[in-house]
Amino acid sequence: MKTNPETFILENTELIAPPHVPEIRLHLASEAHALWHKTEEELEEIGLPPPFWAFAWAGGQGLARYVLDHPEVVSGKRVLDFASGSGLVAIAARLAGATEVLAADIDPWASTAVALNANDNQVDIGFTGNNLIGQPVDADVVLAGDVFYDRDFAEALVPWFSELATAGKLVLVGDPGRSYCPKDRLDQVAVYQVPVTRALEDGEIKKTTVWRFV
């Protein structure tokens, strides 16, 4: 990496609570931070992939809210938070009583973001940067917030999530109406109206659904 991730994150984010999950604080970028305005070329120059970890996406907020409101879903269980980003959902699972939480994200910067956020919320979370798609999972519950935004990514995830669900894993996804959400494979378990930033989404409130993969 051309830039020290921890130094960069601390200098370009603020420790704030996502609006739908005020129990949790994350290092997030807002319009007040330079990171928000950097172009793709500027990010590439400093060796930074698109900083998905710097924003509390609607799907993750909805899923985190559900986990906190229904702790029995994860309490006493091993949890995988797939495509963790900031670690929001992983932190929610730990706060809700999960015995073990592993955050997974192939973005190397997410490792630092998750570690910082976990520390600020006083929880212990493991991390892996491995690509887990198609692999067996040593967890009872798989959580995934906002993962159906890309066709190819969704096409890879659907059979894997189906396989995990068939193997007896509880697979929950949070989705704010992304184009490639496979609703025919899902059972609705909760719906939230999640405040978001208009600059990131197409409005200030996103209807976000928590689904169970079947």
C-alpha positions as CSV (number, residue, x, y, z in Angstrom):
1,M,0.0,0.0,0.0
2,K,1.2,3.5,-0.8
3,T,-0.5,5.0,2.2
4,N,-0.7,3.8,5.8
5,P,-4.4,2.7,6.1
6,E,-4.8,3.5,9.8
7,T,-3.3,7.0,9.5
8,F,-5.4,7.7,6.4
9,I,-8.7,6.5,7.9
10,L,-8.2,8.4,11.1
11,E,-7.4,11.6,9.2
12,N,-10.2,11.3,6.6
13,T,-13.2,10.1,8.6
14,E,-15.1,10.9,11.7
15,L,-16.3,8.6,14.5
16,I,-20.1,8.9,14.2
17,A,-23.2,6.8,14.6
18,P,-25.1,5.6,11.5
19,P,-28.7,7.1,11.8
20,H,-30.5,3.8,11.8
21,V,-28.1,2.1,14.3
22,P,-27.2,4.8,16.9
23,E,-25.8,2.1,19.3
24,I,-22.8,1.7,17.1
25,R,-20.0,4.3,16.1
26,L,-18.0,3.9,13.0
27,H,-15.2,5.8,11.2
28,L,-17.2,7.3,8.3
29,A,-16.6,9.9,5.6
30,S,-19.1,12.6,5.1
31,E,-19.3,15.6,2.7
32,A,-17.1,17.4,5.2
33,H,-14.1,15.1,4.6
34,A,-11.7,15.2,1.6
35,L,-12.2,11.5,1.1
36,W,-15.8,12.1,0.0
37,H,-14.7,14.3,-2.9
38,K,-11.7,12.3,-4.2
39,T,-12.0,11.0,-7.7
40,E,-11.2,7.5,-8.8
41,E,-7.9,8.7,-10.2
42,E,-7.0,10.4,-6.9
43,L,-7.8,7.2,-4.9
44,E,-5.7,5.1,-7.3
45,E,-2.8,7.5,-6.8
46,I,-2.8,6.9,-3.1
47,G,-3.3,3.1,-3.5
48,L,-6.9,3.1,-2.2
49,P,-9.6,0.9,-3.7
50,P,-13.2,2.4,-3.7
51,P,-13.7,3.0,0.0
52,F,-16.9,1.1,0.6
53,W,-15.8,0.8,4.2
54,A,-16.2,4.6,4.7
55,F,-20.0,4.6,4.3
56,A,-22.9,3.0,6.2
57,W,-24.9,1.6,3.3
58,A,-28.6,1.1,3.7
59,G,-28.5,-2.7,3.4
60,G,-26.0,-2.9,6.2
61,Q,-27.8,-0.5,8.4
62,G,-31.1,-2.5,8.0
63,L,-29.4,-5.8,8.7
64,A,-27.6,-4.5,11.7
65,R,-30.8,-3.0,13.1
66,Y,-32.5,-6.4,12.7
67,V,-29.7,-8.3,14.4
68,L,-29.8,-5.8,17.4
69,D,-33.6,-6.0,17.6
70,H,-33.6,-9.8,17.3
71,P,-30.5,-10.9,19.2
72,E,-31.8,-14.5,19.3
73,V,-30.8,-14.8,15.7
74,V,-27.1,-14.7,16.5
75,S,-26.8,-15.1,20.3
76,G,-24.6,-17.9,21.2
77,K,-23.7,-18.6,17.6
78,R,-20.8,-18.3,15.2
79,V,-21.4,-15.6,12.6
80,L,-19.8,-14.7,9.3
81,D,-20.3,-11.1,8.1
82,F,-19.6,-11.4,4.4
83,A,-18.5,-8.3,2.4
84,S,-18.2,-6.6,5.8
85,G,-16.9,-3.2,4.7
86,S,-16.9,-1.0,7.8
87,G,-17.7,-4.0,10.0
88,L,-21.1,-2.5,11.0
89,V,-23.1,-5.8,10.8
90,A,-20.3,-7.8,12.4
91,I,-20.2,-5.3,15.3
92,A,-24.0,-5.6,15.7
93,A,-23.8,-9.4,15.8
94,R,-21.1,-9.3,18.5
95,L,-23.2,-6.8,20.5
96,A,-26.2,-9.0,20.1
97,G,-24.4,-11.9,21.8
98,A,-22.7,-13.9,19.0
99,T,-19.9,-16.0,20.5
100,E,-17.6,-15.6,17.5
101,V,-17.8,-13.2,14.6
102,L,-15.6,-13.2,11.5
103,A,-15.7,-10.3,9.1
104,A,-14.8,-11.1,5.5
105,D,-13.8,-8.6,2.8
106,I,-11.4,-8.8,0.0
107,D,-10.6,-5.0,0.2
108,P,-7.3,-4.9,2.2
109,W,-8.3,-1.5,3.7
110,A,-11.4,-3.1,5.2
111,S,-9.2,-5.0,7.6
112,T,-8.0,-1.8,9.2
113,A,-11.4,-0.2,9.2
114,V,-13.0,-3.2,10.9
115,A,-10.3,-3.3,13.5
116,L,-10.6,0.4,14.3
117,N,-14.4,0.2,14.5
118,A,-14.4,-2.9,16.5
119,N,-12.0,-1.3,19.0
120,D,-14.1,1.8,19.3
121,N,-17.2,-0.4,20.0
122,Q,-15.2,-2.6,22.5
123,V,-15.9,-5.9,20.7
124,D,-13.7,-8.6,19.4
125,I,-14.0,-9.4,15.7
126,G,-11.9,-11.7,13.5
127,F,-11.1,-10.7,9.9
128,T,-10.3,-12.6,6.7
129,G,-9.4,-11.1,3.4
130,N,-9.8,-14.4,1.5
131,N,-12.4,-14.7,-1.2
132,L,-14.9,-17.1,0.4
133,I,-17.4,-17.4,-2.4
134,G,-18.1,-21.1,-3.1
135,Q,-16.2,-22.2,0.0
136,P,-17.6,-24.1,3.0
137,V,-18.2,-21.8,6.0
138,D,-17.5,-22.6,9.6
139,A,-20.4,-20.5,11.0
140,D,-24.0,-21.0,12.0
141,V,-25.2,-17.7,10.6
142,V,-24.1,-15.8,7.5
143,L,-24.9,-12.1,7.2
144,A,-24.5,-10.0,4.1
145,G,-25.5,-6.3,3.7
146,D,-26.0,-4.7,0.3
147,V,-24.3,-7.3,-1.9
148,F,-26.6,-7.4,-4.9
149,Y,-25.5,-4.2,-6.7
150,D,-23.5,-5.9,-9.4
151,R,-24.8,-8.6,-11.9
152,D,-21.7,-10.8,-11.9
153,F,-21.2,-10.6,-8.1
154,A,-24.9,-11.5,-7.6
155,E,-24.6,-14.4,-10.0
156,A,-21.7,-15.8,-8.0
157,L,-23.4,-15.3,-4.6
158,V,-26.8,-16.8,-5.3
159,P,-25.6,-20.4,-5.7
160,W,-23.2,-20.1,-2.8
161,F,-25.8,-18.7,-0.5
162,S,-28.3,-21.4,-1.6
163,E,-25.7,-24.1,-0.9
164,L,-25.1,-22.6,2.6
165,A,-28.8,-22.4,3.4
166,T,-29.3,-26.0,2.2
167,A,-26.4,-27.0,4.5
168,G,-28.4,-25.6,7.4
169,K,-26.8,-22.2,7.8
170,L,-29.1,-19.2,8.4
171,V,-28.3,-16.8,5.6
172,L,-29.7,-13.2,6.1
173,V,-29.2,-10.4,3.6
174,G,-30.1,-6.7,3.9
175,D,-31.0,-5.1,0.6
176,P,-32.4,-1.6,-0.3
177,G,-33.9,-2.6,-3.6
178,R,-30.7,-3.3,-5.6
179,S,-31.2,-4.4,-9.2
180,Y,-29.9,-7.9,-8.8
181,C,-31.5,-9.0,-5.5
182,P,-32.9,-12.5,-6.2
183,K,-36.3,-12.1,-4.5
184,D,-37.5,-15.4,-5.8
185,R,-35.0,-17.1,-3.5
186,L,-35.7,-15.1,-0.4
187,D,-38.3,-14.9,2.4
188,Q,-38.9,-11.4,3.8
189,V,-38.3,-11.1,7.6
190,A,-38.3,-7.3,8.2
191,V,-38.6,-3.9,6.4
192,Y,-37.1,-0.6,7.5
193,Q,-37.0,2.9,6.3
194,V,-33.3,3.8,6.5
195,P,-32.0,7.4,6.4
196,V,-29.2,7.7,3.8
197,T,-27.1,10.4,2.1
198,R,-28.7,11.6,-1.1
199,A,-25.2,11.9,-2.7
200,L,-24.9,8.1,-2.3
201,E,-28.4,7.0,-3.1
202,D,-31.4,8.3,-5.1
203,G,-33.2,9.7,-2.1
204,E,-32.8,10.5,1.6
205,I,-34.7,7.4,2.8
206,K,-34.3,3.9,1.4
207,K,-36.8,1.1,2.0
208,T,-34.5,-1.7,3.1
209,T,-35.6,-5.3,3.5
210,V,-34.0,-8.0,5.5
211,W,-34.4,-11.3,3.7
212,R,-33.7,-15.0,4.6
213,F,-32.2,-17.0,1.9
214,V,-34.1,-20.3,1.1
